[in-house]
Amino acid sequence: MAERVSRRESFADEKAQSGLDDAAQLEALGYRSEFRREMSPWANFSLGFTYLSPVVGIYTLFGFALATAGPPMIWSLLVVGLGQLMVALVFGEVVSQYPLAGGVYPWARRLWGRRWAWLTGWVYITALLVTIASVAYGSGPYASMLFGLESGTGNTILCALVVLLVATAINLGGTRMLGLAAIIGFATEIAGALVVGGWLLLSERHHGLGVLFDDFGSAGGGSYLTAFLAAGLIGIFQYYGFEACGDVAEEVPNPTRRIPKAMRMTIYVGGFAATFVCLALVLAVPDFGAVISGEDADPVSTVLGAAFGSAGSKVVLLVVLVSFLSCALSLQAAASRLIYSYARDRMLPASGTFSRFSTRLHVPPYALLVAAVLPGLVVLASRLSENATERIVSFAVLGIYLGFQMVVLAALRARVKGWVPSGRFTLGRWGLPVNVVALLYGVAAILNLVWPRTPEAPWYDNYLTALSGVLVVGAGLVLLVTTRPYGRSAAPAGDAIPQPSPGKADGT
């Protein structure tokens, strides 16, 4: 008994010491956090997993990818997974040295400087808010089916707004509630993925593994590589979310060790679950020709209905809806921390408002409100588009990838100028080659996203994704030059790169 009490006291002492170390490290970086470090390592990983959300990623774009490139589209999950793992490793080194709330914005700030950080954050927050809208909108058809509503744009928008409302309410509950919701979301989603995928493989498998190498004429006589790259949107949309582990760095004890590990685990576990679900769905589709021709426009519903019947499908749909909800609340949490981080550094109009904290819940309520209202407006605007899901997803993914690669580029520039990662997680001599591969992959993925593939469409429609990226970056540059938001900020910036001593600067 005495030994058990001693161990408990030792653990408490260790936890208290870790808290002191975390606070001291944060103070050394120039900040004093108002967040509570109540997010466990398990909750931090769950936050990244539910943001990545295998069910959301696969169910949202499975029909599009299968119709575009046939069963071999599944290989894009492996290609993209490896590329994004390189990005996650770079991010792991950065967050280990700079465990600050807000993710890509403070990382870009310390690696490069205020102007680059402001533009990086602008691109990323715009994409993040649209991503929240895309997840909420994507939940609409499944919510309609679950509750027996008529499928249509109006009900889809209504369901999406309800998802946003519920996610906001949970986020306003504070760090502990967010962590608990993330764990519940992870447990529900991983169980659902394994149970649904396993059942489909055991009872509804119509094909052998050979179909994974047969395009079933999906290219329509053209280049299959072109079709495969287009279908690769399912993989590109799937593999981000790991950065959310770092967005809440000031809410995790011992973040310099735990967050890089949580990022990698998000890629490993999320990638396995996504590939497993995708494989089970592919092998359970009864007629690939019907999907490719457009006759079966929703193969996911077709497969689930045949496998589980009316009652069983309701249970599966409930799991899917929980996955969409947990993904939306994780995205909201990440967006609110980024807005707060911006405002804390006085880089936004009304910074005093957006950096304000609830003294009871220790969350930034006004930043959370922005992460609810703006996605809601995007959802409402979706009524103007006939292909809202693909358009919203393409725009959101491009912005996320641009934000990622701005950090990867900043890290590479800093390395060349002498930065040596000094956190508790480093890649050592592998850091530079991994950084280069991560940048090359990201640039290739961005080119794939913006490549025009519908020559028969009006030019503005064919180049819509590229135009959206130009518009966001261009608007950010205009604001950067005209309003000079970085000029109000005195927080540390660009300090990752070693500065010459006064003696060396004088040539002595």
Backbone torsions as a table, in degrees:
resi	resn	phi	psi	omega
1	MET	NA	-46.2	-179.8
2	ALA	-62.3	-38.0	179.4
3	GLU	-65.0	-39.2	179.7
4	ARG	-64.9	-43.4	178.1
5	VAL	-61.8	-40.6	179.5
6	SER	-62.1	-42.5	179.3
7	ARG	-64.2	-40.4	-179.8
8	ARG	-64.1	-41.9	178.6
9	GLU	-66.0	-38.5	178.4
10	SER	-62.6	-42.7	178.2
11	PHE	-63.3	-41.7	179.2
12	ALA	-63.3	-41.8	178.1
13	ASP	-62.4	-42.4	-179.9
14	GLU	-63.3	-41.9	179.6
15	LYS	-64.8	-41.9	179.0
16	ALA	-64.2	-41.3	178.8
17	GLN	-64.5	-39.5	177.6
18	SER	-61.6	-40.9	178.2
19	GLY	-62.1	-41.4	177.7
20	LEU	-64.3	-42.7	178.9
21	ASP	-62.8	-43.0	179.9
22	ASP	-62.4	-43.7	-179.9
23	ALA	-64.9	-40.3	179.8
24	ALA	-66.0	-41.3	178.7
25	GLN	-63.4	-42.1	-179.6
26	LEU	-65.1	-40.1	177.9
27	GLU	-64.4	-36.7	177.6
28	ALA	-65.6	-28.0	177.7
29	LEU	-83.6	-3.0	174.4
30	GLY	102.0	14.7	-175.2
31	TYR	-135.1	157.1	170.0
32	ARG	-128.6	110.5	-171.6
33	SER	-77.8	145.8	172.7
34	GLU	-100.8	-4.9	177.6
35	PHE	-73.3	158.6	172.2
36	ARG	-100.2	136.8	179.7
37	ARG	-84.5	72.9	-175.7
38	GLU	-110.9	6.9	-177.7
39	MET	-97.4	116.1	-179.3
40	SER	-71.7	163.7	175.7
41	PRO	-57.0	-38.5	179.6
42	TRP	-64.8	-41.8	178.8
43	ALA	-67.8	-37.0	179.1
44	ASN	-64.3	-44.1	175.1
45	PHE	-62.8	-41.7	-179.2
46	SER	-63.2	-35.3	177.7
47	LEU	-62.1	-46.4	177.9
48	GLY	-64.4	-39.4	-178.8
49	PHE	-65.8	-45.8	-177.8
50	THR	-70.6	-27.5	173.3
51	TYR	-67.9	-47.9	176.6
52	LEU	-64.3	-42.7	172.4
53	SER	44.2	88.3	178.0
54	PRO	-55.7	-39.7	-178.1
55	VAL	-65.7	-45.3	-179.8
56	VAL	-62.5	-48.7	-177.7
57	GLY	-61.2	-46.4	-176.7
58	ILE	-73.4	-47.7	-175.6
59	TYR	-67.0	-31.3	-178.1
60	THR	-68.9	-40.2	-170.2
61	LEU	-119.3	8.3	-177.7
62	PHE	-60.9	-47.8	-178.7
63	GLY	-61.6	-43.6	178.4
64	PHE	-61.5	-47.7	-176.4
65	ALA	-66.4	-42.0	-179.5
66	LEU	-66.4	-40.4	179.0
67	ALA	-68.3	-28.9	-175.9
68	THR	-82.4	-40.5	-173.2
69	ALA	-132.9	4.8	179.5
70	GLY	71.5	-172.5	-176.0
71	PRO	-56.0	-32.6	-179.4
72	PRO	-63.3	-6.7	177.8
73	MET	-59.1	-20.6	-178.2
74	ILE	-61.6	-26.6	-177.9
75	TRP	-67.8	-19.9	178.0
76	SER	-64.3	-27.3	178.2
77	LEU	-63.5	-36.8	179.8
78	LEU	-74.6	-42.4	-179.6
79	VAL	-61.9	-50.1	-178.3
80	VAL	-67.1	-37.7	179.1
81	GLY	-58.2	-43.5	178.5
82	LEU	-66.2	-42.0	179.1
83	GLY	-63.0	-44.2	-179.1
84	GLN	-72.1	-24.4	173.9
85	LEU	-63.1	-38.0	176.9
86	MET	-62.3	-41.9	178.4
87	VAL	-64.1	-42.2	-179.8
88	ALA	-62.6	-35.6	178.2
89	LEU	-66.4	-40.8	176.3
90	VAL	-63.3	-46.6	179.1
91	PHE	-60.8	-36.4	-179.8
92	GLY	-61.3	-41.2	177.5
93	GLU	-64.7	-40.2	-176.5
94	VAL	-69.9	-48.4	-177.5
95	VAL	-67.5	-27.6	178.0
96	SER	-66.0	-31.5	177.6
97	GLN	-89.1	-32.2	-177.6
98	TYR	-126.5	74.3	-179.0
99	PRO	-78.7	74.8	-174.5
100	LEU	-115.6	146.6	177.8
101	ALA	-63.5	141.0	175.0
102	GLY	111.1	-15.6	173.0
103	GLY	68.5	-118.8	-167.1
104	VAL	-61.7	-32.5	-179.1
105	TYR	-64.4	-55.9	179.5
106	PRO	-65.9	-29.4	177.9
107	TRP	-65.5	-46.5	178.5
108	ALA	-63.3	-34.8	-179.6
109	ARG	-63.3	-46.7	-177.3
110	ARG	-75.3	-30.7	-178.3
111	LEU	-78.6	-33.1	-172.6
112	TRP	-126.0	-63.7	-178.0
113	GLY	163.3	-177.7	-172.5
114	ARG	-68.0	-44.3	-177.1
115	ARG	-64.9	-46.9	179.6
116	TRP	-63.0	-38.8	-179.8
117	ALA	-65.6	-42.5	-179.2
118	TRP	-62.2	-44.9	-178.9
119	LEU	-67.3	-39.8	177.4
120	THR	-60.1	-46.9	179.4
121	GLY	-65.0	-37.7	178.2
122	TRP	-60.4	-49.4	-179.8
123	VAL	-62.2	-44.2	-174.4
124	TYR	-70.5	-42.8	-177.5
125	ILE	-68.6	-35.4	176.4
126	THR	-60.7	-47.1	179.7
127	ALA	-66.5	-37.0	-178.1
128	LEU	-66.3	-41.3	178.3
129	LEU	-65.2	-37.7	177.1
130	VAL	-70.4	-34.6	177.2
131	THR	-63.0	-41.1	176.1
132	ILE	-57.3	-43.3	178.7
133	ALA	-63.7	-40.2	-178.2
134	SER	-65.9	-38.2	178.6
135	VAL	-68.8	-45.0	178.9
136	ALA	-62.1	-43.2	179.4
137	TYR	-65.0	-40.2	-179.9
138	GLY	-64.4	-23.6	179.6
139	SER	-75.4	-20.4	-173.3
140	GLY	-54.7	-52.4	-179.1
141	PRO	-60.0	-37.2	-178.9
142	TYR	-72.5	-37.1	175.7
143	ALA	-64.9	-39.4	178.4
144	SER	-61.6	-44.5	179.5
145	MET	-65.3	-40.3	-178.0
146	LEU	-63.6	-41.6	-175.3
147	PHE	-98.9	9.2	175.4
148	GLY	69.9	29.2	179.2
149	LEU	-88.0	156.2	178.0
150	GLU	-68.2	131.1	-179.3
151	SER	-72.6	126.5	-179.2
152	GLY	178.7	167.7	-176.3
153	THR	-60.4	-41.3	-178.3
154	GLY	-60.6	-48.6	-179.9
155	ASN	-70.0	-33.9	176.7
156	THR	-61.6	-44.6	178.5
157	ILE	-64.1	-42.1	179.8
158	LEU	-61.2	-47.1	179.4
159	CYS	-62.6	-39.4	179.6
160	ALA	-62.8	-41.0	179.7
161	LEU	-66.8	-36.0	176.8
162	VAL	-65.2	-42.1	177.5
163	VAL	-59.7	-43.2	178.3
164	LEU	-62.4	-40.7	-179.4
165	LEU	-64.5	-45.7	-179.6
166	VAL	-65.9	-42.8	179.1
167	ALA	-60.9	-40.4	179.3
168	THR	-65.0	-41.3	179.6
169	ALA	-61.8	-41.2	179.1
170	ILE	-66.5	-43.7	-179.3
171	ASN	-63.8	-33.2	178.0
172	LEU	-69.6	-10.6	178.1
173	GLY	-74.8	-10.9	177.0
174	GLY	104.5	177.1	-174.7
175	THR	-61.4	-43.3	-176.7
176	ARG	-64.5	-41.9	178.7
177	MET	-67.5	-39.0	176.8
178	LEU	-60.2	-45.3	179.5
179	GLY	-62.8	-42.4	179.3
180	LEU	-64.6	-43.3	179.1
181	ALA	-63.6	-38.0	178.5
182	ALA	-64.8	-41.3	178.3
183	ILE	-64.3	-43.8	177.6
184	ILE	-62.3	-42.9	178.1
185	GLY	-61.8	-43.2	178.4
186	PHE	-62.4	-49.1	-178.1
187	ALA	-60.3	-42.9	179.7
188	THR	-64.5	-44.9	-175.1
189	GLU	-70.6	-43.5	-177.6
190	ILE	-69.3	-38.0	176.6
191	ALA	-64.9	-44.5	179.1
192	GLY	-62.8	-41.4	179.9
193	ALA	-63.0	-43.9	-178.1
194	LEU	-70.8	-42.4	-178.2
195	VAL	-69.0	-49.1	-179.1
196	VAL	-64.2	-47.8	179.7
197	GLY	-62.0	-43.3	179.9
198	GLY	-63.5	-42.3	-180.0
199	TRP	-65.1	-41.7	178.7
200	LEU	-62.2	-41.0	-179.5
201	LEU	-68.8	-32.7	-177.6
202	LEU	-82.0	-37.9	-170.1
203	SER	-118.3	-16.8	-173.5
204	GLU	-124.5	18.4	-177.6
205	ARG	-79.1	119.1	-179.2
206	HIS	-102.7	-7.3	-173.9
207	HIS	-139.8	160.5	172.1
208	GLY	-91.8	176.3	-177.5
209	LEU	-66.1	-15.3	179.8
210	GLY	-60.8	-25.8	-179.0
211	VAL	-66.3	-18.6	179.9
212	LEU	-68.3	-7.2	179.1
213	PHE	-118.8	14.3	-177.7
214	ASP	-123.4	121.1	-175.9
215	ASP	-85.3	-7.4	177.5
216	PHE	53.1	36.0	175.9
217	GLY	71.9	19.1	-176.9
218	SER	-65.4	-26.5	-179.0
219	ALA	-74.4	-14.3	177.3
220	GLY	63.5	33.1	179.6
221	GLY	89.9	-10.3	177.4
222	GLY	-89.9	-166.0	179.6
223	SER	-71.4	127.3	178.3
224	TYR	-69.7	-31.9	179.1
225	LEU	-57.8	-40.7	178.1
226	THR	-61.2	-44.1	179.1
227	ALA	-65.2	-41.3	-179.1
228	PHE	-64.0	-42.9	179.6
229	LEU	-64.4	-37.9	177.9
230	ALA	-65.1	-43.6	179.4
231	ALA	-68.1	-17.8	179.9
232	GLY	-61.2	-8.9	176.1
233	LEU	-57.0	-30.4	-179.4
234	ILE	-65.1	-38.4	177.6
235	GLY	-73.8	-40.7	-178.6
236	ILE	-65.9	-38.3	177.4
237	PHE	-69.8	-26.1	-174.3
238	GLN	-74.3	-46.1	-164.0
239	TYR	-96.1	56.8	159.3
240	TYR	-140.6	160.1	-169.9
241	GLY	135.8	-26.6	179.8
242	PHE	-61.6	-28.4	-179.1
243	GLU	-67.8	-20.6	179.0
244	ALA	-62.7	-27.6	176.2
245	CYS	-58.6	-35.6	179.6
246	GLY	-85.4	-21.7	179.4
247	ASP	-61.9	-27.9	-178.2
248	VAL	-107.5	33.4	-173.5
249	ALA	-58.7	-29.6	-178.4
250	GLU	-84.9	5.7	177.7
251	GLU	-114.1	5.8	-176.8
252	VAL	-117.4	125.5	173.9
253	PRO	-65.1	144.0	178.7
254	ASN	50.6	53.9	-173.2
255	PRO	-67.8	-26.8	-175.2
256	THR	-64.9	-25.8	176.8
257	ARG	-97.1	-42.4	-168.4
258	ARG	-78.2	-37.2	-173.9
259	ILE	-69.4	-44.7	176.0
260	PRO	-56.8	-38.5	178.4
261	LYS	-66.3	-41.8	179.1
262	ALA	-63.1	-36.8	177.8
263	MET	-61.9	-46.4	-179.3
264	ARG	-66.5	-41.2	179.7
265	MET	-64.0	-33.2	176.8
266	THR	-60.8	-43.3	178.4
267	ILE	-65.8	-46.8	-176.1
268	TYR	-64.2	-55.2	-174.0
269	VAL	-72.1	-44.2	179.2
270	GLY	-63.8	-39.9	178.8
271	GLY	-64.8	-42.1	178.1
272	PHE	-62.6	-47.0	-178.0
273	ALA	-63.3	-41.8	-179.6
274	ALA	-64.5	-44.6	-178.9
275	THR	-65.8	-39.0	179.8
276	PHE	-64.0	-46.1	179.0
277	VAL	-63.5	-44.1	-178.8
278	CYS	-62.9	-43.2	179.0
279	LEU	-61.1	-46.0	-179.1
280	ALA	-61.9	-41.5	179.5
281	LEU	-66.6	-42.9	-179.7
282	VAL	-59.0	-48.3	-176.6
283	LEU	-71.7	-15.3	-179.5
284	ALA	-96.2	-8.9	178.4
285	VAL	-68.9	122.4	-175.0
286	PRO	-74.4	-31.2	-172.8
287	ASP	-141.5	98.9	179.5
288	PHE	-65.5	-34.5	-180.0
289	GLY	-59.6	-39.4	180.0
290	ALA	-65.7	-36.1	178.4
291	VAL	-69.6	-45.5	-177.8
292	ILE	-65.5	-35.7	-179.7
293	SER	-78.0	-14.9	-177.5
294	GLY	94.6	-3.5	179.0
295	GLU	-63.6	-39.4	174.9
296	ASP	-107.4	91.5	-174.4
297	ALA	-79.9	-15.0	-178.4
298	ASP	-132.9	74.3	-176.2
299	PRO	-64.6	-25.9	178.7
300	VAL	-62.9	-48.5	179.0
301	SER	-64.2	-37.0	178.8
302	THR	-61.2	-47.0	-178.2
303	VAL	-66.6	-47.1	-177.6
304	LEU	-65.1	-38.5	178.4
305	GLY	-63.5	-41.6	-179.9
306	ALA	-70.6	-34.5	-174.6
307	ALA	-81.7	-35.0	-170.8
308	PHE	-117.7	-8.4	-178.8
309	GLY	70.8	-174.0	-175.6
310	SER	-66.4	-50.1	-177.0
311	ALA	-69.0	-46.1	180.0
312	GLY	-63.2	-36.4	179.5
313	SER	-63.9	-33.1	178.8
314	LYS	-62.9	-40.9	178.8
315	VAL	-64.8	-44.7	179.3
316	VAL	-62.2	-43.1	179.7
317	LEU	-63.1	-34.6	176.8
318	LEU	-64.1	-43.1	177.1
319	VAL	-61.4	-43.7	179.3
320	VAL	-61.0	-43.5	-178.5
321	LEU	-65.5	-39.4	175.4
322	VAL	-60.8	-39.0	178.9
323	SER	-63.7	-44.1	177.6
324	PHE	-62.6	-42.5	-179.0
325	LEU	-64.5	-46.8	-179.3
326	SER	-65.7	-34.0	175.6
327	CYS	-64.9	-44.2	-179.4
328	ALA	-63.0	-41.2	-177.6
329	LEU	-72.1	-31.7	175.3
330	SER	-67.0	-41.9	176.9
331	LEU	-62.4	-42.7	179.0
332	GLN	-61.9	-42.8	178.6
333	ALA	-60.0	-44.9	179.4
334	ALA	-62.7	-44.5	-178.5
335	ALA	-64.2	-42.3	-178.3
336	SER	-65.9	-37.3	178.5
337	ARG	-67.8	-35.4	177.5
338	LEU	-67.1	-44.8	178.2
339	ILE	-61.9	-43.0	177.8
340	TYR	-61.1	-43.1	-178.7
341	SER	-62.7	-43.7	173.9
342	TYR	-54.8	-52.0	-174.3
343	ALA	-67.0	-36.0	178.6
344	ARG	-60.1	-33.1	178.5
345	ASP	-89.7	8.0	179.0
346	ARG	59.7	41.1	-178.7
347	MET	-102.0	4.6	-178.4
348	LEU	-127.7	153.0	165.8
349	PRO	-62.3	147.7	-178.9
350	ALA	57.1	37.8	-179.3
351	SER	-58.5	-34.7	179.9
352	GLY	-61.2	-35.5	179.2
353	THR	-73.1	-48.2	-173.9
354	PHE	-74.9	-16.6	175.8
355	SER	-95.0	0.4	-178.8
356	ARG	-69.5	143.4	-178.0
357	PHE	-113.6	150.0	167.7
358	SER	-79.2	119.8	-177.7
359	THR	-66.7	-21.8	-179.1
360	ARG	-87.0	-41.8	-174.2
361	LEU	-102.5	-15.0	-179.5
362	HIS	57.6	47.1	170.6
363	VAL	-133.0	155.0	177.9
364	PRO	-85.6	96.1	-170.7
365	PRO	-65.2	-36.3	-177.5
366	TYR	-74.0	-33.0	173.8
367	ALA	-65.4	-39.0	177.0
368	LEU	-65.4	-35.9	179.3
369	LEU	-63.0	-40.3	176.6
370	VAL	-61.7	-40.7	-179.0
371	ALA	-71.8	-3.7	175.0
372	ALA	-107.4	-44.5	-173.9
373	VAL	-70.9	-47.5	-177.4
374	LEU	-64.5	-44.4	173.4
375	PRO	-60.2	-34.4	177.5
376	GLY	-62.6	-38.2	177.5
377	LEU	-67.3	-37.2	176.8
378	VAL	-63.8	-42.1	177.9
379	VAL	-59.5	-45.3	179.6
380	LEU	-63.5	-36.1	179.9
381	ALA	-71.1	-16.5	-178.7
382	SER	-63.6	-17.6	178.0
383	ARG	-61.5	-20.9	-177.7
384	LEU	-80.9	-9.7	-175.4
385	SER	-118.9	138.9	177.5
386	GLU	-78.9	-27.7	-179.7
387	ASN	-115.8	55.8	-170.9
388	ALA	-60.2	-43.4	-174.9
389	THR	-60.5	-52.2	-178.1
390	GLU	-63.8	-38.4	-178.1
391	ARG	-68.3	-46.3	-179.4
392	ILE	-64.0	-44.1	-178.9
393	VAL	-63.4	-45.5	-178.4
394	SER	-60.9	-44.8	178.9
395	PHE	-63.1	-45.1	-177.7
396	ALA	-64.1	-45.3	-177.4
397	VAL	-65.1	-40.8	178.7
398	LEU	-59.0	-46.1	180.0
399	GLY	-63.7	-41.4	177.8
400	ILE	-60.7	-46.4	-179.0
401	TYR	-65.8	-38.0	176.1
402	LEU	-61.6	-45.4	178.3
403	GLY	-60.7	-43.8	177.9
404	PHE	-58.1	-49.9	-173.4
405	GLN	-72.2	-22.6	173.2
406	MET	-66.4	-34.6	175.2
407	VAL	-73.5	-42.5	179.4
408	VAL	-61.4	-42.7	177.6
409	LEU	-64.3	-41.8	178.4
410	ALA	-62.0	-39.1	178.1
411	ALA	-65.0	-42.0	179.2
412	LEU	-65.2	-43.8	177.6
413	ARG	-59.9	-44.4	-179.6
414	ALA	-63.3	-39.1	178.0
415	ARG	-61.2	-46.2	-179.0
416	VAL	-61.4	-32.5	-179.5
417	LYS	-88.0	4.5	172.7
418	GLY	114.9	1.0	178.9
419	TRP	-67.2	130.2	173.8
420	VAL	-121.0	110.4	-178.1
421	PRO	-51.0	132.0	-174.7
422	SER	-123.1	15.7	175.2
423	GLY	-77.6	-176.2	-178.8
424	ARG	-79.8	-11.4	172.7
425	PHE	-117.0	119.0	175.4
426	THR	-138.6	158.1	177.6
427	LEU	-95.5	-3.6	179.9
428	GLY	61.7	-134.0	-176.5
429	ARG	-70.5	-13.0	177.2
430	TRP	-82.8	-7.6	-175.4
431	GLY	-58.6	-47.8	-178.0
432	LEU	-65.0	-51.2	179.3
433	PRO	-62.4	-37.5	177.5
434	VAL	-64.0	-41.3	178.3
435	ASN	-61.2	-42.6	179.4
436	VAL	-64.8	-45.9	179.6
437	VAL	-62.5	-40.9	178.6
438	ALA	-60.7	-40.7	179.7
439	LEU	-69.0	-43.8	179.4
440	LEU	-62.1	-43.6	177.7
441	TYR	-60.2	-47.8	-176.7
442	GLY	-61.6	-41.6	178.6
443	VAL	-63.8	-42.4	178.4
444	ALA	-62.3	-41.4	179.4
445	ALA	-65.2	-39.3	178.8
446	ILE	-64.8	-43.9	177.4
447	LEU	-60.7	-38.9	178.4
448	ASN	-64.7	-37.3	-179.2
449	LEU	-67.5	-38.2	-173.5
450	VAL	-93.4	-6.9	-175.7
451	TRP	-62.0	128.5	-179.9
452	PRO	-72.5	130.0	-175.1
453	ARG	-128.5	5.5	-179.3
454	THR	-127.4	73.3	-176.3
455	PRO	-61.6	-22.3	-179.8
456	GLU	-77.1	-15.3	-178.8
457	ALA	-83.2	161.5	174.0
458	PRO	-56.0	149.4	-173.7
459	TRP	-57.6	-37.9	-177.7
460	TYR	-69.0	-26.7	177.2
461	ASP	-79.3	-38.5	-179.6
462	ASN	-65.1	-33.6	-177.7
463	TYR	-107.4	23.1	-172.9
464	LEU	-60.3	-44.9	-178.3
465	THR	-64.4	-45.0	178.5
466	ALA	-63.2	-42.1	-180.0
467	LEU	-63.2	-38.1	179.1
468	SER	-63.8	-40.5	177.6
469	GLY	-64.1	-43.8	178.4
470	VAL	-62.5	-40.8	-179.4
471	LEU	-62.8	-46.0	-177.9
472	VAL	-66.2	-48.3	-179.6
473	VAL	-65.3	-42.3	180.0
474	GLY	-62.0	-44.3	178.3
475	ALA	-62.6	-39.1	177.9
476	GLY	-63.4	-41.6	179.0
477	LEU	-64.9	-41.8	178.6
478	VAL	-61.0	-46.6	178.0
479	LEU	-63.1	-38.8	-178.8
480	LEU	-62.1	-42.7	-176.9
481	VAL	-77.5	-40.4	-173.0
482	THR	-83.3	-36.7	-176.4
483	THR	-101.8	-15.6	178.8
484	ARG	45.6	56.8	-177.0
485	PRO	-63.1	-27.5	-178.9
486	TYR	-67.7	-19.9	-176.5
487	GLY	-68.9	-18.7	-179.3
488	ARG	-87.1	-7.0	-171.3
489	SER	-101.5	130.9	177.3
490	ALA	-112.3	9.0	-179.3
491	ALA	-68.7	156.9	-178.6
492	PRO	-58.7	145.4	-179.9
493	ALA	-155.1	145.3	175.5
494	GLY	67.3	15.8	-173.4
495	ASP	-86.5	0.1	175.4
496	ALA	-68.3	-32.1	-178.9
497	ILE	-82.3	125.5	-179.9
498	PRO	-58.4	135.4	178.4
499	GLN	-97.8	140.2	178.3
500	PRO	-66.0	143.9	177.7
501	SER	-69.1	158.1	179.8
502	PRO	-55.2	-36.2	-179.5
503	GLY	-64.4	-43.9	179.1
504	LYS	-68.9	-36.9	179.6
505	ALA	-63.4	-31.4	179.0
506	ASP	-84.0	-2.9	-179.7
507	GLY	85.6	12.1	-178.8
508	THR	-103.2	NA	NA
